[in-house]
Amino acid sequence: MLAWHLPDTEDNRTRFKINPASPSLPSPEGMEQIQKFTQWLISKRYSPGTIKTYTEALKSFLVFYREKSISEITNEDVIIYNNDYIIKNNLSASYQNQIVNAIKLFFKTVQERSIEIDKIHRPKRAKVLPNVLSKEEVKMILEVHANLKHKVMLSLIYSCGLRSSELLNLKPHHIDSNRNIVLIKNAKGQKDRIVPLSLKILKLLREYYKTCKPKIYLFEGQVEGKPYDARSLQLILKQALVKTGITKPVTLHWLRHSYATHLLESGTDLRYIQELLGHSSSKTTEIYTHVSTKSLQQIKSPFDDLLNNFLGLIDKSCKVAQNHPNLGIYAL
């Protein structure tokens, strides 16, 4: 392994933006507490993604207070960190919420004392609508791939409303062809659920299984017995977008959003959609009512009445023009 050594000079510190006054690691006490917090998260079976997010957020906070004993940290310190680090560096609102959640959980579990969360400044949660594709666009994406595995993977995400991680964790025995259902194991929040399986998808799955013969996971990558790579799955979608000419910044999660919205537009009860998506709260599912166009299409715009009157005036003007040849080119 190659390595370069540079003299510790002011010029090199400025050139390479090295600030010795800004350590990248917490104090030894902080490192020990982060380790304890990580172990607690693991023991409670938090997902790897949540563990990484929470520990990195806590690490950032404890680096900020590297010179202060953890036992001396108060609500006021969290507010100062929020103002002097998060807001000052223009970090995202989602990061701000993550650090508050991590701090709250850390002090409650590892430190066994409460941080008064109501006193900590939190940003308002942005009301972002889910991105939804039309049925025609979904059809184009699902049909464009000639590769059977690629076609089945994208089709299963849409037809069952799956998260990409849920698709990649599927095993052949999770497909129950007798009951026409798919069993989703250990989904988000460590919850199992079942979703209906389309007969057309079942036909595709049978064809795929006979052709590819997966061993352990339903969709395996280059290494036999290992799940398909998440980045490769994203690439499959990108290739489909290029082939179809769809220029929207579509992600795999758009297919899940589209599934939920299309169900709602076809008359499926919101409570069932909540169960199918695995949402803990109905409020999470209700957001799809804001992107469904079924009700919107029944609303008549007042502009339609204005336009009818406007078109009537144009027709009248045209008839007048036709009866007056002297108007020349204006005689429509």
C-alpha positions in Angstrom: 0.0 0.0 0.0 1.4 3.4 -1.0 1.4 6.2 1.5 2.7 9.8 1.5 4.0 11.7 4.5 3.7 15.5 4.7 5.5 17.9 7.0 3.2 19.3 9.7 3.4 22.9 8.5 0.8 25.7 8.5 0.9 25.8 4.7 0.0 22.1 4.5 -2.7 22.4 7.1 -4.3 25.3 5.1 -3.8 23.5 1.7 -5.4 20.2 2.8 -7.9 21.8 5.2 -6.5 20.1 8.3 -7.8 21.7 11.5 -6.1 20.1 14.6 -8.6 22.0 16.8 -11.5 20.0 15.2 -11.1 16.3 16.3 -12.9 13.6 14.3 -13.3 11.3 17.3 -15.1 11.7 20.6 -13.2 11.4 23.9 -12.3 7.9 25.2 -15.3 8.1 27.4 -17.5 9.0 24.4 -16.1 6.1 22.4 -16.9 3.7 25.2 -20.5 5.1 25.5 -21.0 4.8 21.8 -20.0 1.2 21.9 -22.4 0.5 24.7 -25.2 2.3 22.7 -24.4 0.2 19.7 -24.6 -3.0 21.7 -27.9 -2.0 23.1 -29.3 -1.3 19.6 -28.0 -4.7 18.4 -29.5 -6.5 21.4 -32.9 -4.8 20.7 -32.7 -6.0 17.0 -32.6 -2.6 15.4 -31.9 -2.8 11.7 -28.3 -2.3 10.5 -29.3 0.9 8.8 -30.9 2.4 12.0 -27.9 1.3 14.1 -25.5 3.1 11.7 -27.6 6.2 11.5 -28.0 6.5 15.3 -24.4 5.8 16.2 -23.1 8.2 13.6 -25.4 10.9 14.8 -24.4 10.3 18.5 -20.8 10.3 17.5 -21.2 13.7 15.9 -22.8 15.1 19.0 -20.1 13.6 21.3 -17.3 15.0 19.1 -18.8 18.4 19.5 -18.6 18.0 23.3 -15.4 16.1 23.4 -14.0 18.2 26.2 -17.1 17.8 28.4 -18.0 14.9 30.6 -21.1 13.1 29.4 -22.6 13.2 32.9 -22.5 17.1 32.7 -24.4 17.3 29.3 -27.8 19.0 29.7 -30.8 20.0 27.6 -29.1 23.4 27.0 -26.1 21.7 25.5 -28.3 20.0 23.0 -29.9 23.3 22.0 -26.4 24.9 21.7 -25.3 22.0 19.4 -28.4 22.4 17.3 -27.8 26.2 16.8 -24.0 26.2 16.6 -23.5 23.0 14.6 -26.6 21.7 12.8 -28.1 25.1 11.8 -24.8 26.9 11.4 -23.6 24.2 8.9 -27.0 24.2 7.1 -27.5 20.5 7.7 -30.8 18.9 6.8 -34.0 18.8 8.9 -34.0 15.0 8.7 -30.5 15.0 10.2 -31.6 17.3 12.9 -34.4 14.9 13.8 -32.1 11.9 13.7 -29.6 13.5 16.1 -32.4 14.4 18.5 -33.8 10.9 18.4 -30.4 9.3 18.9 -29.6 11.6 21.8 -32.9 11.0 23.5 -32.6 7.2 23.1 -28.9 7.2 24.3 -29.6 9.1 27.5 -32.7 7.1 28.2 -31.1 3.7 27.8 -27.3 3.9 28.3 -27.2 6.9 30.7 -30.6 6.1 32.3 -31.6 9.7 32.6 -34.0 11.7 30.5 -33.3 14.6 28.2 -36.5 16.8 28.1 -37.2 16.4 24.4 -39.9 19.1 24.3 -37.3 21.7 25.2 -35.1 20.7 22.2 -35.7 22.6 19.0 -37.1 20.4 16.3 -37.9 21.4 12.7 -41.4 21.0 11.3 -41.7 17.8 9.3 -41.9 18.6 5.6 -45.1 17.4 4.0 -43.6 15.7 0.9 -46.0 13.9 -1.4 -44.9 10.5 -2.7 -43.9 10.3 -6.3 -46.3 8.2 -8.5 -46.1 6.9 -12.0 -49.1 6.4 -14.3 -50.2 2.9 -15.1 -48.9 3.4 -18.6 -45.5 4.4 -17.4 -45.3 1.4 -15.0 -46.3 -0.9 -17.9 -43.5 0.4 -20.1 -40.9 -0.1 -17.3 -42.0 -3.6 -16.6 -42.2 -4.8 -20.2 -39.0 -3.2 -21.6 -36.5 -5.7 -20.2 -35.9 -8.8 -22.2 -34.0 -10.4 -19.3 -36.5 -12.6 -17.4 -34.9 -12.1 -14.0 -34.9 -8.3 -14.4 -38.5 -8.3 -15.6 -39.7 -10.5 -12.7 -37.9 -8.5 -10.0 -39.4 -5.1 -11.1 -42.8 -6.7 -11.6 -42.8 -8.2 -8.1 -41.9 -4.9 -6.5 -44.8 -3.2 -8.2 -47.4 -6.0 -8.0 -46.8 -6.6 -4.3 -45.8 -3.1 -3.2 -42.5 -4.3 -1.9 -39.5 -2.3 -0.6 -36.3 -3.3 -2.4 -34.9 -4.9 0.7 -38.0 -7.0 1.1 -37.6 -8.3 -2.5 -33.9 -9.1 -2.0 -34.7 -11.0 1.2 -37.3 -13.2 -0.4 -36.7 -17.0 -0.5 -38.5 -19.5 -2.7 -40.6 -20.9 0.1 -42.0 -17.4 0.8 -44.0 -17.8 -2.4 -47.2 -19.7 -1.5 -48.7 -20.7 -4.8 -51.5 -22.6 -3.2 -52.9 -19.6 -1.4 -51.6 -17.1 -3.9 -49.7 -15.0 -1.3 -46.2 -13.8 -0.6 -44.9 -13.9 2.9 -42.7 -10.9 3.8 -40.4 -11.8 6.7 -38.7 -9.4 9.1 -39.8 -6.3 7.2 -39.3 -2.8 8.5 -40.0 -2.7 12.2 -39.3 -6.5 12.4 -42.8 -7.2 11.2 -44.0 -10.1 9.0 -46.9 -9.6 6.6 -48.6 -11.3 3.7 -49.5 -9.7 0.4 -51.7 -11.2 -2.5 -49.8 -12.7 -5.4 -51.1 -11.9 -8.9 -51.7 -15.1 -11.0 -49.8 -13.4 -13.9 -46.8 -12.8 -11.6 -47.0 -16.4 -10.4 -46.8 -17.6 -14.0 -43.7 -15.4 -14.5 -42.2 -16.7 -11.3 -42.6 -20.3 -12.3 -40.9 -19.6 -15.6 -38.1 -17.8 -13.9 -37.6 -20.5 -11.3 -37.3 -23.2 -13.9 -34.8 -21.1 -15.9 -32.6 -19.7 -13.1 -33.0 -22.4 -10.3 -32.1 -20.2 -7.3 -30.7 -22.1 -4.3 -31.4 -20.1 -1.2 -32.7 -16.6 -2.1 -35.3 -16.2 -4.7 -33.1 -13.7 -6.5 -29.4 -14.4 -6.3 -26.5 -12.5 -7.8 -23.2 -13.7 -9.2 -22.4 -15.7 -6.1 -24.7 -18.7 -5.7 -26.7 -18.7 -2.4 -26.1 -14.9 -1.9 -28.9 -12.3 -2.4 -28.9 -10.1 -5.4 -27.0 -6.8 -4.9 -29.1 -3.8 -4.1 -27.1 -1.5 -6.3 -27.5 -3.9 -9.2 -31.2 -3.8 -8.7 -31.2 0.0 -8.9 -29.2 -0.3 -12.1 -31.9 -2.5 -13.6 -34.4 0.2 -13.1 -32.1 2.9 -14.6 -31.6 0.8 -17.7 -35.4 0.4 -18.0 -35.8 4.2 -17.8 -33.2 4.7 -20.5 -34.9 2.2 -22.8 -38.4 3.6 -22.3 -37.3 7.2 -22.6 -38.8 8.2 -19.2 -36.8 11.1 -17.9 -38.3 11.4 -14.4 -35.9 10.6 -11.6 -37.7 7.3 -10.8 -36.5 5.2 -7.9 -37.5 1.7 -7.0 -39.7 3.1 -4.2 -41.7 4.9 -6.8 -43.1 1.5 -7.9 -44.2 0.9 -4.3 -45.9 4.4 -4.1 -47.5 3.7 -7.5 -48.9 0.3 -6.3 -50.5 2.0 -3.3 -52.0 4.9 -5.3 -53.3 2.6 -8.1 -55.0 0.4 -5.4 -56.6 3.5 -3.9 -57.8 4.7 -7.3 -59.3 1.3 -8.1 -61.4 1.5 -4.9 -59.4 -0.5 -2.4 -60.1 0.5 1.2 -57.3 2.5 2.8 -57.2 0.1 5.8 -56.3 -2.8 3.5 -53.7 -0.8 1.8 -52.1 0.0 5.2 -51.9 -3.7 5.9 -50.5 -4.5 2.5 -47.7 -1.9 2.8 -46.9 -2.8 6.4 -47.5 0.7 7.8 -47.9 0.9 11.6 -49.9 4.1 11.4 -52.9 4.9 9.1 -51.5 8.4 8.9 -48.6 7.1 6.8 -51.0 5.5 4.4 -53.3 8.5 4.2 -50.7 10.5 2.3 -51.7 8.5 -0.9 -55.1 10.2 -0.8 -53.3 13.4 -1.7 -51.8 12.0 -4.9 -54.7 9.9 -6.1 -56.3 11.6 -9.1 -59.6 9.7 -9.1 -61.5 12.3 -7.0 -59.6 15.2 -8.6 -60.7 14.1 -12.1 -64.4 14.4 -11.0 -63.9 18.1 -10.1 -64.9 20.5 -12.8 -62.7 23.5 -13.2 -64.5 26.9 -13.4 -62.2 27.6 -16.3 -64.2 25.1 -18.3 -67.3 27.4 -18.1 -65.2 30.4 -19.1 -63.6 28.5 -22.0 -67.1 27.5 -23.3 -68.2 31.1 -23.4 -64.9 32.1 -24.9 -65.1 29.5 -27.7 -68.7 30.6 -28.3 -67.5 34.2 -28.9 -64.8 32.9 -31.3 -67.4 30.8 -33.3 -69.6 33.9 -33.5 -66.7 36.0 -34.7 -65.8 33.5 -37.4 -69.4 33.5 -38.8 -69.4 37.3 -38.9 -66.1 37.3 -40.7 -67.3 34.8 -43.3 -70.2 37.1 -44.1 -67.9 40.0 -44.8 -65.4 39.2 -47.6 -63.8 42.6 -47.2 -62.1 41.3 -44.0 -59.7 39.4 -46.3 -57.3 37.1 -44.4 -59.4 37.7 -41.2 -62.3 35.8 -42.7 -61.8 32.5 -40.9 
